C-alpha cells in the first residue's frame, strides 16, 4: 500500500481534489472568520477635541467638514500641536457627527480619512493631498462613536501611504482603507528628540489642521 493512501485508494489525509472535497470546501469557507487585534484607544473623555479649525465655516455661512464632524484625538498623537511631534506616523481617535446621529455607511466613508494625516506625527503640518484612496465597508456600525486608527508604513520621496481601520462601539472592524498621498512643502516642526528625521520625507500634510 502506498504511503499516505487508505486501503480504498483515497489519500489518508483527506486531501481529495475530487467533487467530495470541493463540496466540503465550499460549505466551510463562508464560515471562516478572523480579525486582528483592535488597537488600544483611550477613553473618549481623555481625548482632545480638534474643534472647528479655520475654514470650518465659509464666508457665505456654509459649514464645512469640521462643523459637522467631531474628531477627538488620542493625546499621544497630538504632540504636533505644540511643536513636539512624537516621530511616529500614526493617528488614533474617535469620529462622530456633532449632532450625535448614529453612524452609517456615509459616515464610514468620511471616517477612513477624517483624522489628521499620519505625517503630522513626523513633524509636518499642513495640506497633504490624497492622490488615491480605496476603502472597504466590512459591516454596518452600531450606534456610538467610531474608533479610527491610521498609520504609515513608508514615507519617502515626497509620498506616503496611509492605512486606516474603523471600529464601532461594539468593537467590530467596520471599515478599512488605504491611500497614497503627497507630502507638501510646509514648515517641518522639530521632532520630540530634537532632530528632523522627517526632513525630505515629510513637508506639509493633507489637512489644514494646525496647532
C-alpha positions in Angstrom: 0.0 0.0 0.0 1.4 3.4 -0.9 2.2 5.7 2.0 -0.5 8.3 2.6 -3.2 6.3 1.0 -6.0 4.3 2.5 -7.0 0.8 1.5 -9.6 2.2 -0.8 -7.0 4.3 -2.7 -8.1 7.8 -1.4 -5.5 9.9 0.4 -5.3 9.1 4.1 -5.1 12.8 5.0 -8.4 13.6 3.2 -6.7 15.8 0.6 -9.1 14.6 -2.1 -9.3 17.0 -5.1 -12.5 15.5 -6.5 -16.1 16.5 -6.1 -16.3 15.5 -2.5 -13.5 17.8 -1.4 -14.9 20.6 -3.5 -18.3 20.3 -1.8 -16.7 20.2 1.7 -14.6 23.3 0.9 -17.4 25.4 -0.5 -19.5 24.6 2.6 -16.8 25.5 5.1 -15.3 28.7 3.6 -18.2 31.1 4.3 -17.9 30.4 8.0 -14.3 31.3 8.2 -13.7 34.4 10.2 -10.6 36.1 11.7 -9.9 39.6 12.8 -6.7 41.1 14.0 -6.3 42.7 17.5 -8.1 46.1 17.8 -5.7 49.0 18.6 -5.8 50.4 22.1 -7.8 53.6 22.4 -8.0 55.9 25.4 -11.3 56.8 27.0 -13.4 59.2 24.9 -13.3 61.7 27.8 -9.5 61.7 27.8 -9.2 62.6 24.1 -8.6 66.1 22.6 -11.3 67.8 20.5 -9.7 69.4 17.5 -12.6 71.8 17.4 -13.6 73.8 14.3 -10.4 74.9 12.8 -10.1 77.9 10.4 -12.2 77.4 7.3 -14.9 75.4 9.1 -17.4 78.0 8.0 -17.1 79.7 4.7 -17.6 83.4 4.1 -21.1 82.8 2.8 -22.0 81.0 6.0 -22.0 77.5 4.6 -20.5 74.9 7.1 -17.7 72.5 6.0 -16.4 69.2 7.3 -15.3 70.2 10.8 -18.6 72.0 11.5 -20.4 68.7 11.1 -17.9 66.0 12.2 -16.3 65.8 15.6 -12.7 64.5 15.8 -11.3 63.6 19.2 -7.6 62.5 19.1 -5.6 60.3 21.4 -3.4 62.7 23.3 -0.4 60.6 22.4 -0.9 61.6 18.8 -1.2 65.4 19.3 2.4 66.5 20.1 2.5 68.3 16.7 0.0 70.8 18.1 2.7 72.1 20.5 5.7 71.7 18.2 6.6 68.4 19.9 5.7 65.6 17.4 6.2 62.0 18.5 8.2 61.0 15.5 5.8 58.1 14.6 3.5 58.3 11.6 0.3 57.2 13.5 -3.0 58.7 14.4 -5.8 57.4 16.6 -9.1 58.9 17.8 -12.8 59.0 17.8 -15.1 60.3 15.0 -18.7 61.1 15.3 -21.3 63.6 14.0 -21.6 66.7 16.0 -25.4 66.2 16.2 -24.7 62.7 17.6 -26.7 60.9 14.9 -25.9 57.2 14.7 -23.1 56.3 12.2 -24.0 54.8 8.8 -22.2 53.9 5.6 -21.8 57.5 4.6 -20.0 58.4 7.9 -17.7 55.4 7.4 -16.7 56.8 4.1 -15.7 60.0 5.9 -14.2 58.3 8.9 -11.5 56.5 7.0 -10.0 59.9 6.1 -11.2 62.0 9.0 -8.0 62.1 11.1 -5.1 64.4 10.5 -2.6 63.0 8.1 -0.2 60.5 9.8 2.8 62.5 8.7 1.8 65.1 11.3 3.5 62.7 13.7 6.7 63.2 11.8 6.6 66.9 12.3 4.9 68.1 9.2 1.6 70.1 9.3 -0.5 71.5 6.6 -2.1 70.2 3.4 -1.3 66.7 2.2 -3.4 65.9 -0.9 -4.7 62.4 -1.3 -3.8 61.0 -4.7 -5.6 57.6 -4.5 -7.8 56.1 -1.8 -9.6 52.7 -1.7 -11.9 51.8 1.2 -14.0 48.8 2.1 -17.1 48.7 4.3 -17.0 45.5 6.3 -20.1 45.9 8.4 -22.9 48.3 9.4 -21.7 50.1 12.5 -23.8 50.0 15.7 -24.8 53.3 17.5 -21.9 55.2 19.1 -18.7 56.9 18.2 -16.3 55.3 15.7 -12.8 54.5 16.7 -10.2 55.2 13.9 -6.6 54.2 13.8 -4.2 55.1 11.0 -0.6 54.5 10.3 2.0 54.7 7.5 4.5 52.0 6.5 6.7 54.2 4.3 7.3 57.9 3.8 9.8 58.8 1.0 10.4 60.9 -2.0 7.5 63.3 -1.2 5.0 60.4 -0.9 3.4 58.5 1.9 1.0 55.7 2.3 -1.7 55.6 5.0 -3.7 52.6 6.2 -6.8 53.1 8.3 -9.1 50.9 10.3 -12.5 51.9 11.7 -14.0 50.1 14.7 -17.5 50.6 16.0 -18.7 50.9 19.6 -19.2 47.1 19.8 -15.5 46.5 19.0 -16.1 45.3 15.4 -14.0 46.2 12.4 -16.4 48.0 10.2 -14.2 49.7 7.6 -10.7 49.7 6.2 -8.8 52.0 3.8 -5.5 52.5 2.1 -4.4 55.7 0.4 -1.4 57.2 -1.3 -0.8 60.9 -0.6 1.7 63.7 -1.4 3.8 65.3 1.2 3.6 69.1 0.8 6.1 71.9 1.2 5.0 73.4 4.5 7.0 74.0 7.7 8.7 71.0 9.3 8.3 71.0 13.0 11.1 69.7 15.2 10.6 66.2 16.4 10.4 65.3 20.1 14.0 64.0 20.1 15.3 67.3 18.8 16.1 66.1 15.3 14.3 66.5 12.0 14.2 62.9 10.8 11.2 63.7 8.7 13.1 66.1 6.6 13.0 65.0 3.0 10.2 62.6 3.9 7.6 65.0 5.1 6.7 68.6 4.5 3.1 69.7 4.6 0.3 67.1 5.2 -3.2 66.7 3.8 -5.3 68.5 6.3 -5.4 72.2 7.1 -5.5 71.4 10.9 -2.8 73.1 12.8 -2.0 73.7 16.4 
